[in-house]
């Protein structure tokens, strides 16, 4: 049973996070004035993007640090029913991957060989390499249509030692399969071993259509690794409270949608051979930003 203090701080937490975001708006405006970037200042959408970029540059590393305790085991195949477990329950990531919402590159390093177990790194075909442990990632398509993120993303790729492996895809999901003026490459349908989505599907446009599109790129037997925050379904009171927060949340968090039923959209993206997802057990019923963790296998 939650104490009154725990309940209070849990319900207040999203407002505190929005307040932290708001505190970066004056800094953003001053920075743009100093750079005489009046075009961005006079465009509400561009100003919001710049504001969120400044805030997330500070907040993102902290979010990543707290999320790694779930994300790293997820990519090693060590989750079951939304819980992190000691032994692998399925394969980890490997081969050709798509990273959705690459952003400024906070999660680029998860694809590097630094996360491989010794046997998998050696590629000796042992049980560690072919079972639940991760395999070598041979190619990553990092989907990030915002060119303002690419300089940071390129730095993170170099730091992770993934030059020549990680390719920035500067177009949206809808253009992955066709060359364009912005990108002369393409990803073939049913050619991808893994899709990795970490705290990004809350912001993609037209999510149902785009998730169906991404589903088409997975091979038969391919896996979609997911760690996302989702709409709460605990009770009508929490759903109403989350919906109230969401009246303000997207304006402070770069268009992020708090009430998006992402798990449902993923389930409906196409036929799955196996679905092993759930909400982490350490998230209480009064948590207004609940998550789903796990793997969808095609």
DAZIRA-V254492 format. One record per pair of residues at least 6 apart in sequence whose ideal C-beta (glycine too) atoms are under 6 Angstrom apart, sorted by the first residue. I is the first residue (numbers start at 1). GAP is how many residues later the second one is. Records with the same first field share a line. If there is no record, write none. Layout:
I: GAP, GAP
//
This chain:
2: 282
7: 279
10: 276, 277
14: 231, 274
18: 234
21: 34, 231
24: 30, 31
25: 26
28: 22, 23, 26
32: 8, 9
40: 6, 7, 10
52: 202
60: 46
64: 42
70: 157, 223
71: 127, 156
73: 6, 11
74: 151, 153
75: 17, 18, 35, 150
76: 16, 58
77: 11, 13, 14, 15, 55
78: 7, 10
79: 214, 215
80: 9
81: 197
82: 196, 197, 198, 211, 212
83: 198
88: 44
92: 41, 42
93: 41, 101
94: 40, 41, 42
95: 43, 98
96: 43, 96, 97
97: 40, 43, 97, 99
98: 43, 94, 97
99: 41, 43, 97
100: 43, 97, 100
101: 99
102: 40, 42, 51
103: 46
104: 45, 48, 49
105: 47, 48, 51
107: 91
108: 48, 49, 52
109: 51
111: 26, 29
112: 48, 49, 50
113: 8
116: 18
117: 11, 16
119: 7, 9, 10
120: 8, 9, 13, 14, 15
140: 26
141: 26, 28, 46
142: 24, 26
143: 26
145: 26, 27
150: 18
153: 15
157: 9
170: 12, 13
171: 9, 11, 12
173: 37, 40, 41
176: 11
177: 9, 10
178: 8
179: 7
187: 30
189: 27, 28
190: 29
192: 25, 26, 30
193: 29
194: 29
195: 19, 29
196: 29
197: 29
198: 29
201: 27, 61
202: 54, 55, 58
203: 52, 53
204: 6
207: 58
208: 57
211: 54, 55, 58
212: 57
215: 54, 55
218: 80
220: 78
222: 76
223: 72, 74
224: 72
225: 70
227: 66
228: 34, 64
229: 60, 62
230: 32, 33, 62
231: 28, 30
232: 6, 7, 10, 58
234: 51
242: 16, 17, 46
243: 16
245: 13
246: 12, 13
249: 9
250: 6
263: 29
266: 30
272: 24
273: 24
274: 23
275: 21
276: 18, 19
277: 15, 17
279: 11
280: 13
283: 7
//
